[in-house]
Amino acid sequence: MTIAPRDFFSALSHETRLRCLILLVRHPELCVCEFTHALGAVQPHVSRHLAQLRELALVRDRRDGLWIHYRLNEELPAWSLAVLRETAAAVRETSPFLEDERDLAKMPNRPTALRCA
């Protein structure tokens, strides 16, 4: 799979997309409801940015009933995965990424418990 570096870095230039990607580096798969809870954003906003990431083939999605789950595209080039991993490590203890992790951890009824709240 190829992705133009310009498209990759453009995707990372928007805070919502970057926050979603950083969460996906740390979590194998997340439901849209988990992103909205962690980011404190409304579903249409989050879904629009996840769709843009999907169109660029940075993420993949799967349906589970009413829920849509996202994960990093396992076919991403090694260089782009390295950038994402290094970025995630660098921002781990900074705002808003630290709060995203805390808020996600506090989310009740996560999809792994069968349903989104």
C-alpha positions, -999 to 999 in steps of 0.1 A, spaced: 0 0 0 12 35 -8 2 67 8 16 100 -3 36 117 25 17 149 18 -16 132 24 -4 115 55 9 146 71 -21 166 60 -43 140 79 -22 145 110 -25 183 107 -61 184 121 -64 179 158 -94 156 158 -78 133 132 -45 133 151 -62 125 184 -81 97 168 -49 82 153 -30 85 186 -58 66 204 -57 39 177 -19 35 182 -27 27 219 -59 7 213 -63 -20 186 -99 -10 178 -123 16 190 -160 23 183 -171 58 172 -188 61 206 -155 56 223 -139 84 202 -167 108 210 -165 100 247 -127 103 248 -125 135 227 -156 151 242 -168 158 206 -202 152 189 -206 121 168 -210 138 134 -177 157 139 -158 126 149 -174 104 122 -165 130 95 -129 129 104 -128 91 108 -143 89 73 -115 112 60 -89 89 76 -107 59 60 -107 75 26 -69 80 29 -66 43 39 -50 52 72 -78 34 91 -102 5 84 -136 1 98 -160 -27 105 -197 -28 113 -211 -46 143 -249 -40 142 -254 -3 147 -218 3 157 -188 11 136 -154 2 149 -121 16 136 -85 3 136 -53 14 120 -49 0 86 -26 -30 90 -12 -24 55 2 11 63 38 16 52 64 10 79 75 47 78 40 59 86 35 35 115 68 46 129 58 82 127 25 74 145 42 53 172 69 79 178 43 107 179 21 87 203 51 82 226 61 118 225 26 132 233 16 105 259 18 128 289 6 160 272 -27 176 268 -52 168 252 -38 132 246 -34 125 283 -70 135 290 -83 115 260 -68 84 276 -82 92 310 -117 99 296 -117 67 276 -106 47 306 -136 62 326 -162 54 299 -189 32 312 -204 4 290 -176 3 265 -183 -18 234 -160 -45 247 -188 -50 272 -211 -57 242 -228 -23 236 -220 14 234 -238 36 260 
